[in-house]
Amino acid sequence: MLATPVLADTIWLKNGDKITGTLGVKISNKLTVKTTYADEVKINWNDIHSIDADKAILMQLSDGSIVNGRLVHTDEGQVILDEETNTPLVDTELDEIHYINPSRDLIGEGYVWTGNLSLGGAFNNGNSTNRNMQFNGESVLRGLENRYTVQGYYYWAEDNDQQTQNNARVRGQYDHFFTKKWFSYLNTIQEKDRFRDIKLRSTYGVGSGYQIFEGEKLNLSVEGGVSLIKQDYYEESDDNHAALRWAVNYNQYLFNSFVQAFHRHEVLYTARSPSQILVYSSTGLRFPFIFGLSASTQVDYNYDSRPVDDRVKGDTRALFTLGYSWK
C-alpha cells in the first residue's frame, strides 16, 4: 500500500540545513514555520538561502508592491513565480521580501480591532447595605497609517443608601502615522466626578508621539503635546486654560503569555500661578483564561494639585475584575 506524499514548504539555510513545515509569517527579521516535530520555530531571515513553497502565498516586496506567488528554490537562489502568469518575477531575491502572509492592516488594506472590557462589583445586604460597581474598557482600531482608540471607565458606590462614589472618564484619540514609528494625534477627554465637584472636565489635545514597540507581545509608546482644558464645576467657578501633556502607554505579555502587564499614565501641566498638575494612571496585571476571558487586578491613581475646597489631592483605587479581550 503506497502512502500519499504530504506536501510541505522547505526552507534551505545558508549552512546547508533544511527545515520542512508550513510557512507562517515573516515580519521584521524573523520567519515563523509550523513543523510537526517542534511546533512553531523562528528562523533568522539572514540565515535563509532560499524557500520552496508548495502553494502561492501573499507577499509584500520592499518597493511596497503586493505579490501573490510561489517561492521556488533553485541552486542559484530564490525565484518567485507570479501565480497568475506562472512566470518568474524579475530581480526578486529574498532581501526584496518585506512581509510574508501579512495581516491586512500591515499592507494598508484593512484594520485590526483589539480591545478589552472588564466588570467588577460587590454588594452586601443585612445590618448594613453597600454596593459598588466598576467598569472599564479599551477599543483600538489599527490600520497601516491610522489608529483609533477609545478608553473609559465608570465607578459607582453606595453605602447605606448614601452614594459615596460616582465618577466616569472617556478618552478618544486619533493617531496618524507619518513614519513607521512617529505619529501625530488628536484627542479629547470627558470626565465627571461628583465628589470632586467636577460636573464636566473637557480636554482637547494635539501633539505627536513615538511608537517604540508594537506587536502582539509588547507595545510601548510615548506622547507629548498641548491641550485645552475646560472645567465646569458644580459649585466652584468654571475655568478654562491651556496645558502641556505627556503620556505613556505600555503593555506586555510575560511568562509565555501567562500574564499581561500594563501601565498607562497621562500628565497635564498648566504653568500658571499657582500651577496645576493633573495625573491619571493605571497599572495592573491581566490573566488570560480561555475564549478571551480574563481576570484583572489593577491600581488607578488620579491626582489634582489644585482640588476645589481644599479636598484631597490624590485618589487611589484598587480593582479586581473579570473581563473579555479580543484581537
Summary of the structure (lengths in Angstrom):
residues: 327
radius of gyration: 26.1
end to end distance: 45.5
largest distance: 90.0
contacts: 932
relative contact order: 0.09
helix: 5%
strand: 68%
